Amino acid sequence: MSARPVFRDLDRPDSEAILARNHVGRVAFSYKDHVDIEPIHYVFSDGWLYGRTKYGTKLRTLAHNRWLAFETEEITGLFEWRSVVVKGSLYLLERDGEHSETYDRAVEIFRTFIPHAFDPDDPTPDRNVMFRIHIDQITGRAASPSTAHG
């Protein structure tokens, strides 16, 4: 008889560690009867996910309903993986206005991942909209091969 994989829930510190180690995830959002999911780059810092995008369908949809789900994962084998799902709300960050220091801090955080973001050597200059996602809920799951022999 072959060993069966072990599935377990991750606690918040383990889930946040996975968010911190990774920089690509998927954001899922819906409006009325339409659901979509798109990959994004992000940086996890101080309990928030920071990212950037360009104006388009995602932002038009999220303008009507800012609630979303976000997921990232680490996969090393069929039964060796970790996955984190965040549920929260997206906040657009403005360069000017009363929250400009939040925008500046977000750019600084994002540059820890893409150092030339928003400067002349930016690899994706069309992604000029900064946002952050508040983590209202976080859940993590993991699978690992069993070491038991049966």
Secondary structure, DSSP 8 states (H G I E B T S, - for coil): -----EEEEE-HHHHHHHHHH--EEEEEEEETTEEEEEEEEEEEETTEEEEEE-SSHHHHHHHH--EEEEEEEEEEETTEEEEEEEEEEEEEE-SSSTTHHHHHHHHHHHTTTSTTTTSTT-S-TT--EEEEEEEEEEEEEEEE------
